[in-house]
Amino acid sequence: MWDHEALSTIELKRLIKAGKILFAGNKNLKVYGTLQCGSGRRMKISNRVFFQNEKEAITLGYRPCGNCMRRSRKNRPENATSA
């Protein structure tokens, strides 16, 4: 996980281009989503963190964004309906 405030703009762009950053999250709300998500783009830099993959975000206790990650959110075990 990378903290946005700890990265320079050049470092951030390099990590994204290299495929090392694929998701962004809000460290206060514990929500993660795609880099293209409108909700994520509006969050304060001081709250933003970055992840290499979904597994990393989930392992750290983050949940999928309801806006851009609906499919991932529906597939979570706590959202499964019992028959």
Chimera marker file (.cmm) of the C-alpha trace (Angstrom):
<marker_set name="trace">
<marker id="1" x="0.000" y="0.000" z="0.000" r="1" g="1" b="0" radius="0.5"/>
<marker id="2" x="1.225" y="3.478" z="-0.871" r="1" g="1" b="0" radius="0.5"/>
<marker id="3" x="0.078" y="6.685" z="0.827" r="1" g="1" b="0" radius="0.5"/>
<marker id="4" x="-0.666" y="9.410" z="-1.742" r="1" g="1" b="0" radius="0.5"/>
<marker id="5" x="0.923" y="12.123" z="0.390" r="1" g="1" b="0" radius="0.5"/>
<marker id="6" x="4.209" y="10.172" z="0.465" r="1" g="1" b="0" radius="0.5"/>
<marker id="7" x="4.458" y="10.020" z="-3.352" r="1" g="1" b="0" radius="0.5"/>
<marker id="8" x="5.511" y="12.773" z="-5.705" r="1" g="1" b="0" radius="0.5"/>
<marker id="9" x="3.462" y="13.256" z="-8.879" r="1" g="1" b="0" radius="0.5"/>
<marker id="10" x="6.312" y="11.785" z="-10.930" r="1" g="1" b="0" radius="0.5"/>
<marker id="11" x="6.610" y="8.714" z="-8.670" r="1" g="1" b="0" radius="0.5"/>
<marker id="12" x="2.853" y="8.164" z="-8.788" r="1" g="1" b="0" radius="0.5"/>
<marker id="13" x="2.728" y="8.344" z="-12.589" r="1" g="1" b="0" radius="0.5"/>
<marker id="14" x="5.702" y="5.978" z="-12.852" r="1" g="1" b="0" radius="0.5"/>
<marker id="15" x="4.053" y="3.404" z="-10.561" r="1" g="1" b="0" radius="0.5"/>
<marker id="16" x="0.758" y="3.585" z="-12.453" r="1" g="1" b="0" radius="0.5"/>
<marker id="17" x="2.494" y="3.270" z="-15.834" r="1" g="1" b="0" radius="0.5"/>
<marker id="18" x="4.505" y="0.272" z="-14.555" r="1" g="1" b="0" radius="0.5"/>
<marker id="19" x="1.273" y="-1.431" z="-13.429" r="1" g="1" b="0" radius="0.5"/>
<marker id="20" x="2.266" y="-1.393" z="-9.771" r="1" g="1" b="0" radius="0.5"/>
<marker id="21" x="-0.759" y="0.742" z="-8.813" r="1" g="1" b="0" radius="0.5"/>
<marker id="22" x="-4.138" y="-0.460" z="-10.075" r="1" g="1" b="0" radius="0.5"/>
<marker id="23" x="-6.552" y="0.581" z="-7.315" r="1" g="1" b="0" radius="0.5"/>
<marker id="24" x="-7.057" y="3.543" z="-4.987" r="1" g="1" b="0" radius="0.5"/>
<marker id="25" x="-8.676" y="3.601" z="-1.572" r="1" g="1" b="0" radius="0.5"/>
<marker id="26" x="-9.934" y="5.921" z="1.121" r="1" g="1" b="0" radius="0.5"/>
<marker id="27" x="-8.057" y="5.157" z="4.339" r="1" g="1" b="0" radius="0.5"/>
<marker id="28" x="-10.757" y="6.712" z="6.540" r="1" g="1" b="0" radius="0.5"/>
<marker id="29" x="-13.736" y="4.930" z="4.963" r="1" g="1" b="0" radius="0.5"/>
<marker id="30" x="-11.801" y="1.715" z="4.184" r="1" g="1" b="0" radius="0.5"/>
<marker id="31" x="-13.196" y="1.640" z="0.612" r="1" g="1" b="0" radius="0.5"/>
<marker id="32" x="-11.218" y="0.873" z="-2.552" r="1" g="1" b="0" radius="0.5"/>
<marker id="33" x="-11.986" y="1.223" z="-6.248" r="1" g="1" b="0" radius="0.5"/>
<marker id="34" x="-10.579" y="1.728" z="-9.719" r="1" g="1" b="0" radius="0.5"/>
<marker id="35" x="-8.326" y="4.641" z="-10.590" r="1" g="1" b="0" radius="0.5"/>
<marker id="36" x="-11.024" y="5.907" z="-12.983" r="1" g="1" b="0" radius="0.5"/>
<marker id="37" x="-13.808" y="6.044" z="-10.364" r="1" g="1" b="0" radius="0.5"/>
<marker id="38" x="-15.457" y="9.430" z="-9.988" r="1" g="1" b="0" radius="0.5"/>
<marker id="39" x="-15.890" y="8.929" z="-6.256" r="1" g="1" b="0" radius="0.5"/>
<marker id="40" x="-12.207" y="8.192" z="-5.821" r="1" g="1" b="0" radius="0.5"/>
<marker id="41" x="-11.144" y="11.189" z="-7.858" r="1" g="1" b="0" radius="0.5"/>
<marker id="42" x="-13.053" y="13.503" z="-5.513" r="1" g="1" b="0" radius="0.5"/>
<marker id="43" x="-11.452" y="12.283" z="-2.290" r="1" g="1" b="0" radius="0.5"/>
<marker id="44" x="-8.853" y="14.343" z="-0.471" r="1" g="1" b="0" radius="0.5"/>
<marker id="45" x="-5.235" y="13.441" z="-1.169" r="1" g="1" b="0" radius="0.5"/>
<marker id="46" x="-4.686" y="13.110" z="2.584" r="1" g="1" b="0" radius="0.5"/>
<marker id="47" x="-7.225" y="10.242" z="2.641" r="1" g="1" b="0" radius="0.5"/>
<marker id="48" x="-6.034" y="8.440" z="-0.516" r="1" g="1" b="0" radius="0.5"/>
<marker id="49" x="-3.953" y="5.274" z="-0.606" r="1" g="1" b="0" radius="0.5"/>
<marker id="50" x="-3.014" y="3.033" z="-3.526" r="1" g="1" b="0" radius="0.5"/>
<marker id="51" x="-2.943" y="-0.742" z="-3.972" r="1" g="1" b="0" radius="0.5"/>
<marker id="52" x="-1.299" y="-3.059" z="-6.469" r="1" g="1" b="0" radius="0.5"/>
<marker id="53" x="-4.290" y="-5.412" z="-6.554" r="1" g="1" b="0" radius="0.5"/>
<marker id="54" x="-7.673" y="-6.181" z="-5.009" r="1" g="1" b="0" radius="0.5"/>
<marker id="55" x="-6.248" y="-8.926" z="-2.790" r="1" g="1" b="0" radius="0.5"/>
<marker id="56" x="-3.985" y="-6.387" z="-1.061" r="1" g="1" b="0" radius="0.5"/>
<marker id="57" x="-6.903" y="-4.011" z="-0.428" r="1" g="1" b="0" radius="0.5"/>
<marker id="58" x="-9.157" y="-6.765" z="0.917" r="1" g="1" b="0" radius="0.5"/>
<marker id="59" x="-6.387" y="-8.184" z="3.116" r="1" g="1" b="0" radius="0.5"/>
<marker id="60" x="-5.971" y="-4.750" z="4.685" r="1" g="1" b="0" radius="0.5"/>
<marker id="61" x="-9.697" y="-4.577" z="5.484" r="1" g="1" b="0" radius="0.5"/>
<marker id="62" x="-10.950" y="-2.416" z="2.607" r="1" g="1" b="0" radius="0.5"/>
<marker id="63" x="-14.309" y="-3.079" z="0.930" r="1" g="1" b="0" radius="0.5"/>
<marker id="64" x="-15.156" y="-2.530" z="-2.769" r="1" g="1" b="0" radius="0.5"/>
<marker id="65" x="-16.614" y="0.809" z="-3.861" r="1" g="1" b="0" radius="0.5"/>
<marker id="66" x="-20.363" y="0.703" z="-4.464" r="1" g="1" b="0" radius="0.5"/>
<marker id="67" x="-19.950" y="2.977" z="-7.469" r="1" g="1" b="0" radius="0.5"/>
<marker id="68" x="-17.229" y="1.386" z="-9.607" r="1" g="1" b="0" radius="0.5"/>
<marker id="69" x="-16.867" y="-2.084" z="-8.063" r="1" g="1" b="0" radius="0.5"/>
<marker id="70" x="-20.497" y="-3.290" z="-7.941" r="1" g="1" b="0" radius="0.5"/>
<marker id="71" x="-19.632" y="-6.694" z="-9.415" r="1" g="1" b="0" radius="0.5"/>
<marker id="72" x="-16.879" y="-7.319" z="-6.819" r="1" g="1" b="0" radius="0.5"/>
<marker id="73" x="-19.142" y="-6.113" z="-4.046" r="1" g="1" b="0" radius="0.5"/>
<marker id="74" x="-21.934" y="-8.534" z="-5.016" r="1" g="1" b="0" radius="0.5"/>
<marker id="75" x="-19.496" y="-11.462" z="-4.982" r="1" g="1" b="0" radius="0.5"/>
<marker id="76" x="-18.336" y="-10.868" z="-1.389" r="1" g="1" b="0" radius="0.5"/>
<marker id="77" x="-19.291" y="-13.696" z="1.025" r="1" g="1" b="0" radius="0.5"/>
<marker id="78" x="-21.210" y="-11.421" z="3.418" r="1" g="1" b="0" radius="0.5"/>
<marker id="79" x="-23.456" y="-10.323" z="0.531" r="1" g="1" b="0" radius="0.5"/>
<marker id="80" x="-24.347" y="-13.859" z="-0.567" r="1" g="1" b="0" radius="0.5"/>
<marker id="81" x="-27.957" y="-14.842" z="-0.108" r="1" g="1" b="0" radius="0.5"/>
<marker id="82" x="-28.720" y="-18.171" z="1.488" r="1" g="1" b="0" radius="0.5"/>
<marker id="83" x="-31.288" y="-20.469" z="-0.136" r="1" g="1" b="0" radius="0.5"/>
<link id1="1" id2="2" r="1" g="1" b="0" radius="0.2"/>
<link id1="2" id2="3" r="1" g="1" b="0" radius="0.2"/>
<link id1="3" id2="4" r="1" g="1" b="0" radius="0.2"/>
<link id1="4" id2="5" r="1" g="1" b="0" radius="0.2"/>
<link id1="5" id2="6" r="1" g="1" b="0" radius="0.2"/>
<link id1="6" id2="7" r="1" g="1" b="0" radius="0.2"/>
<link id1="7" id2="8" r="1" g="1" b="0" radius="0.2"/>
<link id1="8" id2="9" r="1" g="1" b="0" radius="0.2"/>
<link id1="9" id2="10" r="1" g="1" b="0" radius="0.2"/>
<link id1="10" id2="11" r="1" g="1" b="0" radius="0.2"/>
<link id1="11" id2="12" r="1" g="1" b="0" radius="0.2"/>
<link id1="12" id2="13" r="1" g="1" b="0" radius="0.2"/>
<link id1="13" id2="14" r="1" g="1" b="0" radius="0.2"/>
<link id1="14" id2="15" r="1" g="1" b="0" radius="0.2"/>
<link id1="15" id2="16" r="1" g="1" b="0" radius="0.2"/>
<link id1="16" id2="17" r="1" g="1" b="0" radius="0.2"/>
<link id1="17" id2="18" r="1" g="1" b="0" radius="0.2"/>
<link id1="18" id2="19" r="1" g="1" b="0" radius="0.2"/>
<link id1="19" id2="20" r="1" g="1" b="0" radius="0.2"/>
<link id1="20" id2="21" r="1" g="1" b="0" radius="0.2"/>
<link id1="21" id2="22" r="1" g="1" b="0" radius="0.2"/>
<link id1="22" id2="23" r="1" g="1" b="0" radius="0.2"/>
<link id1="23" id2="24" r="1" g="1" b="0" radius="0.2"/>
<link id1="24" id2="25" r="1" g="1" b="0" radius="0.2"/>
<link id1="25" id2="26" r="1" g="1" b="0" radius="0.2"/>
<link id1="26" id2="27" r="1" g="1" b="0" radius="0.2"/>
<link id1="27" id2="28" r="1" g="1" b="0" radius="0.2"/>
<link id1="28" id2="29" r="1" g="1" b="0" radius="0.2"/>
<link id1="29" id2="30" r="1" g="1" b="0" radius="0.2"/>
<link id1="30" id2="31" r="1" g="1" b="0" radius="0.2"/>
<link id1="31" id2="32" r="1" g="1" b="0" radius="0.2"/>
<link id1="32" id2="33" r="1" g="1" b="0" radius="0.2"/>
<link id1="33" id2="34" r="1" g="1" b="0" radius="0.2"/>
<link id1="34" id2="35" r="1" g="1" b="0" radius="0.2"/>
<link id1="35" id2="36" r="1" g="1" b="0" radius="0.2"/>
<link id1="36" id2="37" r="1" g="1" b="0" radius="0.2"/>
<link id1="37" id2="38" r="1" g="1" b="0" radius="0.2"/>
<link id1="38" id2="39" r="1" g="1" b="0" radius="0.2"/>
<link id1="39" id2="40" r="1" g="1" b="0" radius="0.2"/>
<link id1="40" id2="41" r="1" g="1" b="0" radius="0.2"/>
<link id1="41" id2="42" r="1" g="1" b="0" radius="0.2"/>
<link id1="42" id2="43" r="1" g="1" b="0" radius="0.2"/>
<link id1="43" id2="44" r="1" g="1" b="0" radius="0.2"/>
<link id1="44" id2="45" r="1" g="1" b="0" radius="0.2"/>
<link id1="45" id2="46" r="1" g="1" b="0" radius="0.2"/>
<link id1="46" id2="47" r="1" g="1" b="0" radius="0.2"/>
<link id1="47" id2="48" r="1" g="1" b="0" radius="0.2"/>
<link id1="48" id2="49" r="1" g="1" b="0" radius="0.2"/>
<link id1="49" id2="50" r="1" g="1" b="0" radius="0.2"/>
<link id1="50" id2="51" r="1" g="1" b="0" radius="0.2"/>
<link id1="51" id2="52" r="1" g="1" b="0" radius="0.2"/>
<link id1="52" id2="53" r="1" g="1" b="0" radius="0.2"/>
<link id1="53" id2="54" r="1" g="1" b="0" radius="0.2"/>
<link id1="54" id2="55" r="1" g="1" b="0" radius="0.2"/>
<link id1="55" id2="56" r="1" g="1" b="0" radius="0.2"/>
<link id1="56" id2="57" r="1" g="1" b="0" radius="0.2"/>
<link id1="57" id2="58" r="1" g="1" b="0" radius="0.2"/>
<link id1="58" id2="59" r="1" g="1" b="0" radius="0.2"/>
<link id1="59" id2="60" r="1" g="1" b="0" radius="0.2"/>
<link id1="60" id2="61" r="1" g="1" b="0" radius="0.2"/>
<link id1="61" id2="62" r="1" g="1" b="0" radius="0.2"/>
<link id1="62" id2="63" r="1" g="1" b="0" radius="0.2"/>
<link id1="63" id2="64" r="1" g="1" b="0" radius="0.2"/>
<link id1="64" id2="65" r="1" g="1" b="0" radius="0.2"/>
<link id1="65" id2="66" r="1" g="1" b="0" radius="0.2"/>
<link id1="66" id2="67" r="1" g="1" b="0" radius="0.2"/>
<link id1="67" id2="68" r="1" g="1" b="0" radius="0.2"/>
<link id1="68" id2="69" r="1" g="1" b="0" radius="0.2"/>
<link id1="69" id2="70" r="1" g="1" b="0" radius="0.2"/>
<link id1="70" id2="71" r="1" g="1" b="0" radius="0.2"/>
<link id1="71" id2="72" r="1" g="1" b="0" radius="0.2"/>
<link id1="72" id2="73" r="1" g="1" b="0" radius="0.2"/>
<link id1="73" id2="74" r="1" g="1" b="0" radius="0.2"/>
<link id1="74" id2="75" r="1" g="1" b="0" radius="0.2"/>
<link id1="75" id2="76" r="1" g="1" b="0" radius="0.2"/>
<link id1="76" id2="77" r="1" g="1" b="0" radius="0.2"/>
<link id1="77" id2="78" r="1" g="1" b="0" radius="0.2"/>
<link id1="78" id2="79" r="1" g="1" b="0" radius="0.2"/>
<link id1="79" id2="80" r="1" g="1" b="0" radius="0.2"/>
<link id1="80" id2="81" r="1" g="1" b="0" radius="0.2"/>
<link id1="81" id2="82" r="1" g="1" b="0" radius="0.2"/>
<link id1="82" id2="83" r="1" g="1" b="0" radius="0.2"/>
</marker_set>
